[in-house]
């Protein structure tokens, strides 16, 4: 069973397919759960405190805006654990502010820099593409160490 | 600043989405209540949220998924159901994260079709998934030419 980083990190489709085919999806929800289940000072909504942009320095330089560094403190630990990655390019719903946009770019860059197996895809727009999309993910996951099939 | 005491520590929450011609979220909820054994089940318009100890949640989800494997989809959720920081009852309007679900649920029929077709696919058949188009970057030589033409 391999830890597979998914991008977009909140994707239902990728999270489901990775788990369905016997691996562990690394999604944003796991990190958020860990943060909001840790006692400390109240800082709603996500319990992100001024300490988090400092933690983000591990993945982003000091001149990078704190919004990106704060987000990287959430996603960075997932990247560290990743043994493979599935990236869906140009996801419309990941559109957001500059902090989100730059964090997304940095995340994809760091995944590629890590030299782990990466599957690059686009979302399917037809039945035929859907069949190929699922088959490609299945094939990629079967090629990873610890595949159940 | 106030101290923060988390609720539902040590639990996991998972979403169960159903997009099936043969099953509605309420059918799924009834099945889930039958086997819940103390696990918190919340019915929603798209399916369920299941909250409890990880092994209990996984047991319920495995049973539910077996009812209609290609039309039931599962993902993790960070917040427990009804959390005031996320629940639309407190915030008003769509819950943050809803738009992602809405977008992907529009495509889920293609994924269901792909899962249905998977067993009949030849193992040696190479998939040709929708892949991002690569744009050729500006070659360094060409850039140099442009710079030199501007300088002269």
Interface residues (C-beta under 8 A of the other chain):
Chain A: X8 X10 X11 X12 X13 X15 X16 X17 X19 X25 X27 X28 X29 X30 X31 X32 X33 X35 X36 X37 X38 X39 X40 X41 X42 X43 X44 X45 X46 X47 X89 X90 X91 X92 X93 X120 X121 X122 X123 X124 X125 X126 X127 X129 X130 X131 X132 X133 X134 X135 X136 X137 X138 X139
Chain B: X1 X2 X3 X4 X5 X6 X8 X9 X10 X12 X13 X15 X17 X73 X74 X75 X76 X77 X78 X79 X83 X85 X86 X97 X99 X100 X101 X103 X104 X105 X107 X108 X109 X110 X111 X112 X113 X114 X115 X117 X118 X121 X125 X126 X127 X128 X129 X130 X131 X132
